[in-house]
Structures are given as C-alpha cells and as structure tokens.
Amino acid sequence: MAGYKEPGFNDRVAAAAAARAKALAKLQAKPAPDPAAQAAAAARAAAKEAAAAEKRAAVLAEREAKRAEIAARKQAEAEAAAAEAAKPEITEAERKAIRDAKYAARKARKK
C-alpha cells in the first residue's frame, strides 16, 4: 500500500487554478437575473424601508410627546412647590384660632 504523498508547490498551484476555473465556470453558467423579479424585489425593499421609517417617526414622536409631558409635569410640580414655599407661615395665634374653631364646631355637632 502506498503512503501519503505530500503535495508539492506545483500541485497546490494547479489545484488553486482548477478551483478558480471551476468557480468562474459556475458563476458564468448562472443565468442573468430577471428584470421583473429585480424590480419586484426593489419595490418590496422600498416598501419595507418606508414602513420602517414611518415606524421610527412614530416612535420618535411618541418619545418627544412623553418628554414634553414629563417636562410639563415637572414644571407644574416646581410651580406648586414655589407656591407652597411662598405661603406665609401660620402664626401661633392663627393656629390657636383654627384649633378653637374646630373645637367649637365639634361641640356644636354634639348638641
């Protein structure tokens, strides 16, 4: 039985040339693409891209609306906090008057 013979440089070059020739022959044997099929594929791709662009625009619009809503809410909270901070402090006499009014109202309900 004969042993394995390592291919030499010339054998490798010939094998590479044969592989290149085979690939070229396979590529040349391939029929030209049908123009109608290419046009249909291009139309599908354009429609898909348009749908994706529309979806992206909708997502961006929703995101901007959400950001505007959050900004408006923060603005309202800041205004409420400012209004709360602007309230004058109730003095001890006013607290006593409020407490007395509640007490009087409770007594009046019991009678």
Residue pairs with C-beta under 8 A, 6 or more apart in sequence:
7 15
90 98
